[in-house]
Amino acid sequence: MLFQKGKLKVRPLEEKDQALLVKWLSDPVVLEFYEGRDNAFDLDKVKKEFYEDGSDVERGIIEFEGNEIGYIQYYLLGEKERDTYGYGADDVIYGTDQLIGEVDYWNKGIGKVLVKAVVEHLVKTKQAQKVVMDPQEWNVRAIRCYEKCGFEKVKLLPEHEWHEGKYHNCWLVEYKP
């Protein structure tokens, strides 16, 4: 178990989870908000992106009331991200990305529970001094969730992320304990 908060648990990603990732990352409804509808994943792409990457990314499956509903990853920011975001080398800064792949669980407050839980985990166990995310500017629902969890918009990142055929602006949102 990576961390837990009430009915929500996050466990390490396992080989058996490949089919879940393919399911979620080939669903156009999910892809509209994560990766893009023109960037569906098959089994080979899931293996390459989530299982063959030797980086220091901690990957997990989100469970709610015993049901596997999504994916989360978090990582210590590297030099490239620090430069892009305008951070120096001294602070302990973690980035996180997440998705709820089971759309029946959207708009039920689970995202808020998840984001608060991962922040608490990173601050307590990794001594994170900041936690950051970079949602696309148009993803108002996600940004509103992050703000409810204590994140603040700190920097607009022009044309930061390729999504569905064009570059989009993103907000750097930051949580400071």
C-alpha positions as CSV (number, residue, x, y, z in Angstrom):
1,M,0.0,0.0,0.0
2,L,1.4,3.4,-1.0
3,F,-1.1,5.4,1.0
4,Q,-4.8,5.3,2.2
5,K,-7.4,7.8,3.3
6,G,-10.8,6.4,4.4
7,K,-12.4,4.4,1.5
8,L,-9.6,5.4,-0.8
9,K,-6.4,3.3,-1.2
10,V,-3.5,3.6,-3.5
11,R,-1.4,0.5,-4.1
12,P,1.7,0.0,-6.3
13,L,1.1,-0.6,-10.0
14,E,1.5,-4.3,-10.8
15,E,1.9,-6.3,-14.1
16,K,-1.8,-7.4,-13.7
17,D,-2.9,-3.8,-14.1
18,Q,-1.9,-3.5,-17.8
19,A,-5.5,-4.4,-19.0
20,L,-6.9,-1.6,-16.7
21,L,-4.6,1.0,-18.1
22,V,-5.4,-0.1,-21.7
23,K,-9.1,0.1,-20.9
24,W,-8.9,3.6,-19.3
25,L,-6.4,5.0,-21.8
26,S,-8.3,3.9,-24.9
27,D,-11.6,5.4,-23.6
28,P,-12.3,8.6,-25.6
29,V,-14.2,10.1,-22.6
30,V,-11.1,9.7,-20.4
31,L,-8.7,10.6,-23.1
32,E,-10.4,14.0,-23.6
33,F,-8.8,15.0,-20.3
34,Y,-5.7,12.8,-20.2
35,E,-3.4,12.3,-23.2
36,G,-5.9,13.2,-25.9
37,R,-8.5,11.3,-27.9
38,D,-6.0,11.0,-30.8
39,N,-3.5,9.3,-28.5
40,A,-5.2,6.0,-27.4
41,F,-3.1,3.4,-25.8
42,D,-2.8,-0.3,-26.7
43,L,-1.1,-3.0,-24.7
44,D,2.3,-2.3,-26.3
45,K,2.1,1.4,-25.6
46,V,1.0,0.8,-22.0
47,K,4.0,-1.6,-21.4
48,K,6.4,0.9,-22.9
49,E,5.1,4.0,-21.0
50,F,4.3,2.5,-17.7
51,Y,6.4,-0.6,-17.3
52,E,9.7,-0.2,-19.2
53,D,10.5,3.4,-18.1
54,G,13.4,3.1,-15.6
55,S,12.7,6.5,-14.1
56,D,12.1,7.2,-10.4
57,V,8.3,7.6,-10.9
58,E,6.2,6.0,-8.2
59,R,3.1,4.5,-10.0
60,G,-0.1,3.4,-8.3
61,I,-3.6,2.1,-8.8
62,I,-6.4,4.0,-7.1
63,E,-9.0,1.9,-5.4
64,F,-12.2,3.3,-3.9
65,E,-14.4,1.0,-1.8
66,G,-12.4,-1.9,-3.1
67,N,-12.9,-1.0,-6.8
68,E,-10.0,-0.2,-9.1
69,I,-10.9,3.2,-10.5
70,G,-7.8,5.0,-11.6
71,Y,-4.1,5.7,-11.9
72,I,-1.7,8.0,-10.1
73,Q,2.0,8.8,-10.4
74,Y,4.3,11.1,-8.5
75,Y,8.0,12.0,-8.8
76,L,10.7,14.3,-7.6
77,L,11.0,17.1,-10.1
78,G,14.0,16.8,-12.3
79,E,16.2,19.5,-13.6
80,K,14.2,20.0,-16.8
81,E,10.9,20.5,-15.0
82,R,12.6,22.8,-12.5
83,D,13.9,25.0,-15.3
84,T,10.5,25.0,-17.1
85,Y,8.6,25.9,-13.9
86,G,11.2,28.4,-12.7
87,Y,12.4,26.5,-9.5
88,G,15.9,26.4,-8.2
89,A,17.6,23.2,-7.1
90,D,17.2,23.5,-3.3
91,D,13.5,22.7,-2.5
92,V,12.1,19.2,-2.3
93,I,9.4,19.5,-5.0
94,Y,7.2,16.6,-6.2
95,G,5.0,16.5,-9.2
96,T,1.9,14.3,-9.5
97,D,-0.5,13.2,-12.3
98,Q,-3.7,11.3,-11.8
99,L,-6.8,10.1,-13.6
100,I,-10.0,8.5,-12.6
101,G,-10.5,6.0,-15.4
102,E,-13.9,4.8,-14.3
103,V,-16.1,7.6,-15.4
104,D,-19.0,6.5,-13.1
105,Y,-16.8,7.8,-10.3
106,W,-16.4,11.3,-11.7
107,N,-18.1,14.3,-10.0
108,K,-18.4,12.4,-6.6
109,G,-15.6,14.2,-4.7
110,I,-13.2,11.3,-5.0
111,G,-10.6,13.5,-6.9
112,K,-10.5,15.8,-3.9
113,V,-10.0,13.0,-1.5
114,L,-7.2,11.6,-3.7
115,V,-5.4,14.9,-4.2
116,K,-5.5,15.7,-0.5
117,A,-4.2,12.2,0.3
118,V,-1.3,12.3,-2.1
119,V,-0.3,15.7,-0.9
120,E,-0.4,14.5,2.7
121,H,1.6,11.4,1.8
122,L,4.3,13.4,-0.1
123,V,4.7,16.0,2.7
124,K,4.8,13.4,5.5
125,T,6.8,10.6,3.9
126,K,8.9,12.4,1.2
127,Q,9.3,15.7,3.1
128,A,7.9,17.6,0.0
129,Q,8.2,21.3,0.4
130,K,6.0,21.9,-2.6
131,V,3.7,19.7,-4.7
132,V,3.0,20.8,-8.3
133,M,0.8,19.9,-11.2
134,D,0.4,21.4,-14.7
135,P,-3.2,21.0,-15.8
136,Q,-4.3,22.4,-19.2
137,E,-5.8,25.8,-18.8
138,W,-9.2,24.7,-20.3
139,N,-9.6,21.9,-17.7
140,V,-11.6,24.0,-15.3
141,R,-13.0,21.0,-13.4
142,A,-9.5,19.7,-12.5
143,I,-8.2,23.1,-11.6
144,R,-11.2,23.8,-9.4
145,C,-10.6,20.5,-7.6
146,Y,-6.9,21.3,-7.1
147,E,-7.7,24.8,-5.7
148,K,-10.2,23.2,-3.3
149,C,-7.3,21.1,-2.1
150,G,-5.1,24.1,-1.3
151,F,-3.2,24.5,-4.7
152,E,-2.7,27.9,-6.1
153,K,-2.1,29.0,-9.7
154,V,1.4,30.3,-9.8
155,K,2.4,30.5,-13.5
156,L,0.8,30.3,-16.9
157,L,2.8,27.9,-19.1
158,P,2.1,29.0,-22.7
159,E,1.8,26.2,-25.3
160,H,3.1,23.8,-22.7
161,E,1.4,20.5,-23.7
162,W,0.5,18.8,-27.0
163,H,-3.1,17.6,-26.8
164,E,-5.3,16.6,-29.7
165,G,-3.3,18.2,-32.5
166,K,-2.1,21.5,-30.9
167,Y,-0.2,22.9,-28.1
168,H,-2.2,24.2,-25.1
169,N,-1.5,26.5,-22.3
170,C,-1.2,25.0,-18.9
171,W,-1.3,26.3,-15.3
172,L,1.4,25.5,-12.9
173,V,-0.5,24.9,-9.7
174,E,1.4,24.6,-6.5
175,Y,0.7,23.4,-3.0
176,K,2.9,24.6,-0.1
177,P,2.4,23.0,3.3
